[in-house]
Amino acid sequence: MREIVVDVAGSHGLLALLYLIFRRTKEVVVLDPHRPPSFDTMVKAWASFYPPDAVLRYIESPLQSALPSLVNSEKDVVVVACHACQHLSAEVARQCIAACRDFAVMPCCHKDPHGEMKHAAAALQMPLGAVMDVALIGTIQAAGHRASLRTIDPTITPQNRVLIGLCSQTEARTPMSTSLEEREERMEEAYIRAHRNHTGRLAAAVEGKGVSMQGADEGRDEGEQLFLGTRSAAPMGLAAAAVAAATALWFIRCRSRAGPL
């Protein structure tokens, strides 16, 4: 059970009341710039379902000014936001990451102020909201939180993605048990194995045609040296060259649209 649940953009407070009813906490804070009359109606209607000693507060204030003091308190605080519009979900994530707090947001009404996400969504043939949510997941993970995504039934709402960020301050919540150096070492080993397999397949393919494979072992050693960082260049395969050329053309096209640097 968490000490305090903060329901950002909570409006009528239904989500906060559900946390009390299901005994997930004994104190909830609804944070919203406007307190609608329906909040008091909900509290009276459901009063018999949550504990009599439950604490229910409503703070009429923008999250930018009120949330920092809540997430930086000494108590165990978790933040939730159901359909926090446009940039508000990202702002909740930013403040919770800064304070190392667990949070869950369900974004909606996505807006792309600069247009990059719209281009990415069109290229991937995906909805803008889905692309922006995945990008936010990457931001959460890059900041050191353990990030995950859950969904609810899309017939309830098409904006059904729940983005979860868990602070990895404690050992139990550490997202990766291996260090960056260990992961780099494993990747190098994988590259070496892939190069050996490629050389072996090439030798088998040409052996039956009478083509000499003299120097194949030397080539393999050079490949190992390359992947270990002791060589600076190697012949580029046709597929890799095609990808590099396409990437260069795409970059030139983008720069021509954007103008000079």
HELIX and SHEET records of a PDB file:
HELIX    1   1 LEU A   14  ILE A   21  1                                   8    
HELIX    2   2 PRO A   37  ALA A   45  1                                   9    
HELIX    3   3 LEU A   63  VAL A   71  1                                   9    
HELIX    4   4 LEU A   88  ALA A   99  1                                  12    
HELIX    5   5 GLU A  116  LEU A  124  1                                   9    
HELIX    6   6 LEU A  128  ALA A  142  1                                  15    
HELIX    7   7 GLU A  171  ARG A  173  5                                   3    
HELIX    8   8 LEU A  180  GLU A  207  1                                  28    
HELIX    9   9 ALA A  216  PHE A  227  1                                  12    
HELIX   10  10 LEU A  238  ALA A  258  1                                  21    
SHEET    1   A 7 VAL A  55  GLU A  60  0                                        
SHEET    2   A 7 GLU A  27  ASP A  32  1                                        
SHEET    3   A 7 ILE A   4  VAL A   8  1                                        
SHEET    4   A 7 VAL A  77  CYS A  85  1                                        
SHEET    5   A 7 ASP A 102  CYS A 108  1                                        
SHEET    6   A 7 ARG A 161  LEU A 166 -1                                        
SHEET    7   A 7 ARG A 146  THR A 151 -1                                        
END                                                                             
